Amino acid sequence: MAQSDPHDAEWGVLAANEGYGRPDSEEDYEQISYEDAMGKTWGKNEKKPYRHAAHAMIYAPDGKILWDMYENKAVILMTMRFDGYIGFPGGIMDDGETLEFWLNRELEEEIGLDLTRHSFTKEDHVLSHVIHKKKLLLHFYCKRVTLEECLEIEKRTIDADEYGFEVLGPIRVPMFTFKDNERGLPIFLSNKFIGNAKEDLLYCIERENIMTKEEIQLALENCEKFKARYVR
Ligand SMILES: O=c1[nH]cnc2c1ncn2[C@H]1C[C@H](O)[C@@H](COP(=O)(O)OP(=O)(O)O)O1
């Protein structure tokens, strides 16, 4: 059938959601409570209503000493996405079920999460944001598991339905910094992250007592110094 909307012709099946992945700035994100996010109708009668999206961080405390020198503070699972950004697994929610229902379904599809063992509940919710510009409500969840469980979850990613499509691979956050104060977490932070995934990551690292606020601030400062000197 002929395509009538040039936007659809350009983006095909991706047309409905492609706008959510366009670059934005930190100022576009307004933090709101879960109750406010879920309690309002958010433009239900407008031509394009707000959509909800939910993403999740799975991690385990580590403590392994790498190269006899650097302590890896935790194993934190992220993914290389189809669009070249780094992000957390999850996605846009459909109507008619709870956020956690759709989040669990996305996690099963994208990383093969075994929902009989690790399904997310409202208790795992950490943060919600609204981005009016994109008419998007973002919900973030975090779950601590044992190191053994975390490694099993990571391995299952390559057998997931979306491996090779929405998820190009599991990645770990380097939770250590070399003596040059750049290699490790600071350089990792200079990557491109989807949405506010970087802020979600840093928020949870502090909230879960993996690093202090001061340590995170230092990593961010060293990331900026690195970018100023090296990024072409
Ligand atoms: O990890 C994330 N943290 C915060 N915001 C995120 C994260 N991943 C995506 N997003 C934002 C920006 C995206 O465009 C939208 C939709 O998420 P996405 O995973 O791309 O959803 P679909 O695969 O299209 O269902 O949320």
The ligand as an SDF file (V2000), in Angstrom:
LIG
                    3D

 26 28  0  0  0  0  0  0  0  0999 V2000
   17.7650    3.8810   30.0330 O   0  0  0  0  0  0  0  0  0  0  0  0
   17.0270    4.8680   29.8540 C   0  0  0  0  0  0  0  0  0  0  0  0
   16.9370    5.8330   30.7900 N   0  0  0  0  0  0  0  0  0  0  0  0
   16.1610    6.9140   30.5780 C   0  0  0  0  0  0  0  0  0  0  0  0
   15.4520    7.1350   29.4740 N   0  0  0  0  0  0  0  0  0  0  0  0
   15.5070    6.2090   28.5250 C   0  0  0  0  0  0  0  0  0  0  0  0
   16.2980    5.0520   28.6550 C   0  0  0  0  0  0  0  0  0  0  0  0
   16.1690    4.3270   27.5380 N   0  0  0  0  0  0  0  0  0  0  0  0
   15.3290    4.9990   26.7500 C   0  0  0  0  0  0  0  0  0  0  0  0
   14.9320    6.1410   27.3230 N   0  0  0  0  0  0  0  0  0  0  0  0
   13.9700    7.1330   26.7730 C   0  0  0  0  0  0  0  0  0  0  0  0
   14.3880    7.6980   25.4380 C   0  0  0  0  0  0  0  0  0  0  0  0
   13.7670    6.7230   24.4800 C   0  0  0  0  0  0  0  0  0  0  0  0
   13.6560    7.1680   23.1810 O   0  0  0  0  0  0  0  0  0  0  0  0
   12.4160    6.4790   25.1540 C   0  0  0  0  0  0  0  0  0  0  0  0
   11.7920    5.2020   24.7500 C   0  0  0  0  0  0  0  0  0  0  0  0
   12.6090    4.1340   25.1730 O   0  0  0  0  0  0  0  0  0  0  0  0
   13.0210    2.9180   24.2050 P   0  0  0  0  0  0  0  0  0  0  0  0
   13.7930    1.9570   25.0410 O   0  0  0  0  0  0  0  0  0  0  0  0
   13.6980    3.4600   22.9900 O   0  0  0  0  0  0  0  0  0  0  0  0
   11.6000    2.3280   23.8400 O   0  0  0  0  0  0  0  0  0  0  0  0
   11.0690    1.4280   22.6440 P   0  0  0  0  0  0  0  0  0  0  0  0
   12.1530    0.4290   22.3800 O   0  0  0  0  0  0  0  0  0  0  0  0
   10.8180    2.3310   21.4850 O   0  0  0  0  0  0  0  0  0  0  0  0
    9.8220    0.7880   23.1620 O   0  0  0  0  0  0  0  0  0  0  0  0
   12.7280    6.4910   26.5400 O   0  0  0  0  0  0  0  0  0  0  0  0
  1  2  2  0
  2  3  1  0
  2  7  1  0
  3  4  1  0
  4  5  2  0
  5  6  1  0
  6  7  2  0
  6 10  1  0
  7  8  1  0
  8  9  2  0
  9 10  1  0
 10 11  1  0
 11 12  1  0
 11 26  1  0
 12 13  1  0
 13 14  1  0
 13 15  1  0
 15 16  1  0
 15 26  1  0
 16 17  1  0
 17 18  1  0
 18 19  2  0
 18 20  1  0
 18 21  1  0
 21 22  1  0
 22 23  2  0
 22 24  1  0
 22 25  1  0
M  END
$$$$
